[in-house]
Amino acid sequence: MQENDDLPPEQGGTRENPRTADPAADAFAAPEQDALAAAEAKAGDNWNRYLRAVAELDNYRKRASRDVENAHRYANEKFAREMLNVKDSLEMGLEAAANADVQTLLEGKAATLKLLAAALERFGITEIDSEGEPFDPELHEAMATQESAEAEPDSVLTVVQKGYRINGRLLRPARVIVARAAERTEP
């Protein structure tokens, strides 16, 4: 073995390229080359599919964000449409007030109130029935207490302002006057 046998030919060595030296080795290298090319093609295809999936996910996020933004922006649209009916009814009542008697005005106000109550109910807004009920700090706001011989102590004696729920959740507590036991006077 000579000293130059281990050096590549471009550096003055005499070592032969193992891939080109033996034609039988070339026969084995061809399937490896084909497998490598197929793997590279598959990797390229997977990379492209990955990039498309990332872009699709990004587009989905943008679309979902836009949908949520629109839902927030237009969430009250149906409610506003219902309130326009109530407003129209009030305006017609004001126009008719110039030529109407008191009874007609009362009937018009009652009809408008009924229209408003129906619209609120369609959107899940319901009144809290409080009068005579036990005082509940979750539903009621005590404005005052008042002695009462007829009402149970700690029950709602009078409703000052009605309370409301929206879909079962408290929207506004009822402002109430709470009954307390009448003080006994000694004779």
VEXMIFI-526346 format. One record per residue (C-alpha): x, y, z; residue in three letters. Coordinates in steps of 0.2 Angstrom, whole numbers, plus 2048, in hexadecimal, padded with zeros to 3 digits. Layout:
XYZALA
...
! end
This chain:
800800800MET
8078117FBGLN
806821805GLU
7FB8297F8ASN
7EE81B7F8ASP
7E4824806ASP
7E38357FELEU
7D683A7F1PRO
7DB83C7DFPRO
7DA84F7DFGLU
7E784F7EDGLN
7F38437E4GLY
7EC8337EBGLY
7E98237E1THR
7D981E7EBARG
7CB81A7DFGLU
7B98207E2ASN
7B08117EAPRO
7A08167E1ARG
7A78167CFTHR
7B48097D2ALA
7A87FA7D3ASP
79A7F97C7PRO
7917EC7D2ALA
7927F97E0ALA
7898057D4ASP
77B7F97D2ALA
7787FA7E5PHE
77A80D7E6ALA
76C8107D9ALA
75E8097E4PRO
7658147F2GLU
7658237E7GLN
75381F7E2ASP
74E81D7F4ALA
75782D7F9LEU
74E8377EAALA
73D8307EFALA
740835802ALA
7458467FCGLU
7368487F1ALA
72B842800LYS
73384E80CALA
73085C800GLY
71E8577FEASP
71C856811ASN
724867813TRP
71886F806ASN
70986680FARG
71086D820TYR
71187F819LEU
6FF87E812ARG
6F9877822ALA
70188582CVAL
6FA89281FALA
6E988A821GLU
6EA88B834LEU
6EF89D833ASP
6E08A1828ASN
6D5897833TYR
6DB8A1842ARG
6D88B2839LYS
6C78AD833ARG
6C28A7845ALA
6C88B784CSER
6BE8C183FARG
6AF8B7843ASP
6B08BA855VAL
6B38CD852GLU
6A48CD847ASN
69A8C4854ALA
69E8D0861HIS
69B8DF856ARG
68A8D9850TYR
6848CF85FALA
6778DC864ASN
6708DE852GLU
6618D3856LYS
65E8DC866PHE
6608ED85EALA
6538E8851ARG
6468E485EGLU
64A8F4868MET
6468FE858LEU
6348F7858ASN
6328FD86AVAL
63A90E865LYS
62D90F856ASP
61F90B862SER
62491986ELEU
62692685FGLU
615921859MET
60E92486BGLY
61693586CLEU
60E93A85BGLU
5FD934860ALA
5FF93C872ALA
5FA94D86AALA
5E9947865ASN
5E6939872ALA
5DD938882ASP
5E5931892VAL
5DD91F890GLN
5E491E87ETHR
5F6923884LEU
5F5916892LEU
5F0908886GLU
5FE90E87AGLY
60B90D889LYS
6058FC88EALA
6068F687CALA
6188FD87BTHR
61D8F588CLEU
6168E4886LYS
6208E6876LEU
6308EA880LEU
62D8DB88CALA
62B8CF87EALA
63B8D5876ALA
6458D3886LEU
63E8C2889GLU
6438BC877ARG
6558C087CPHE
6548B788DGLY
6518C6898ILE
6458C28A6THR
63E8CB8B5GLU
6438C58C6ILE
6338C28D0ASP
6378CA8E1SER
6298D08EBGLU
6258C58FAGLY
6348BA8F6GLU
6428B8903PRO
6508C5901PHE
65E8BD8F7ASP
66E8C88F6PRO
6728BF8E6GLU
6628C68DELEU
65D8D58E8HIS
6658E58EEGLU
65E8EB8FEALA
65A8FE8FDMET
6528FF90EALA
6498F591CTHR
6388F8922GLN
62E8F1930GLU
61F8E692CSER
6148DB936ALA
60C8D3927GLU
61C8CE91DALA
6298C1922GLU
6398C9929PRO
6478C991CASP
63B8C890ESER
6388D48FFVAL
62B8E1905LEU
62C8EC8F6THR
6358ED8E5VAL
63C8FE8E1VAL
6448F88D1GLN
6428E88C8LYS
6508DC8C6GLY
6548D28B6TYR
65D8C28B0ARG
6648BF89FILE
6648AC89BASN
6648A88ADGLY
6728B48B2ARG
66F8C38BDLEU
66E8D38B2LEU
6698DF8BFARG
6648DC8D1PRO
6538E18D7ALA
6538F08E3ARG
6488EC8F1VAL
6418F1902ILE
6448E390EVAL
6378DF91CALA
63D8DE92EARG
6338D893DALA
6298E5945ALA
6308EB956GLU
6268E6965ARG
6208F5970THR
61F8F1982GLU
60F8F798APRO
! end
